[in-house]
Amino acid sequence: MSRYERLARQPALPTVFAYEVIFRIPVRDLFAGLYQKVERATLARARLLAYKLAKEKARPATPRKLAVLESLSSGLVGPQLERR
């Protein structure tokens, strides 16, 4: 477990869920450092994709895609995001 806490190793998905069951703590809290690293990378990638998409010629799905990417920045994700 300490290797995972120090980000020296990344746990396999079944291991992640096993720790959540054992400790009864959400995965994002158990592996907070790894979660924050992934969160920052995901948000940076979303901003880059939104920037590139906004520069391209608009297609019918472009507004929907931009809305999803922009919702990541506002914290509105998952089931809260209305499907269009």
TIZARO-263779 format. One record per residue (C-alpha): residue number from 1; x, y, z. Coordinates in steps of 0.5 Angstrom, whole numbers, plus 500, padded with zeros to 3 digits. Each point is the difference from the previous one (the first is absolute). Last residue first. Layout:
REM residues N
(NUM (X Y Z))
...
***
This chain:
REM residues 84
(84 (443 533 448))
(83 (501 496 507))
(82 (500 505 506))
(81 (506 500 504))
(80 (499 498 507))
(79 (500 492 499))
(78 (508 501 499))
(77 (503 507 500))
(76 (499 507 502))
(75 (506 502 503))
(74 (501 507 496))
(73 (506 498 497))
(72 (497 493 498))
(71 (494 504 498))
(70 (504 503 494))
(69 (502 493 497))
(68 (493 498 500))
(67 (497 507 497))
(66 (505 500 495))
(65 (498 493 498))
(64 (493 502 499))
(63 (502 506 496))
(62 (504 496 496))
(61 (495 495 498))
(60 (497 503 494))
(59 (507 502 497))
(58 (504 506 501))
(57 (506 501 496))
(56 (506 500 505))
(55 (502 505 505))
(54 (495 498 505))
(53 (502 493 500))
(52 (507 501 501))
(51 (499 505 506))
(50 (495 495 503))
(49 (505 494 499))
(48 (505 504 504))
(47 (496 502 505))
(46 (498 492 501))
(45 (507 498 500))
(44 (502 505 506))
(43 (494 497 503))
(42 (502 493 500))
(41 (507 501 502))
(40 (498 504 506))
(39 (495 495 502))
(38 (505 494 499))
(37 (505 504 504))
(36 (495 501 505))
(35 (497 493 500))
(34 (507 497 501))
(33 (501 505 506))
(32 (494 498 503))
(31 (500 493 500))
(30 (496 498 506))
(29 (496 506 499))
(28 (498 499 493))
(27 (499 493 501))
(26 (494 501 505))
(25 (502 497 507))
(24 (497 494 503))
(23 (507 498 501))
(22 (499 492 498))
(21 (495 502 494))
(20 (504 506 498))
(19 (506 496 500))
(18 (497 495 496))
(17 (498 505 495))
(16 (507 502 499))
(15 (503 493 499))
(14 (495 498 495))
(13 (502 506 496))
(12 (507 499 500))
(11 (504 504 505))
(10 (505 506 497))
(9 (507 499 503))
(8 (505 505 503))
(7 (494 505 501))
(6 (502 501 508))
(5 (493 497 502))
(4 (501 494 495))
(3 (506 498 502))
(2 (498 501 508))
(1 (494 495 498))
***
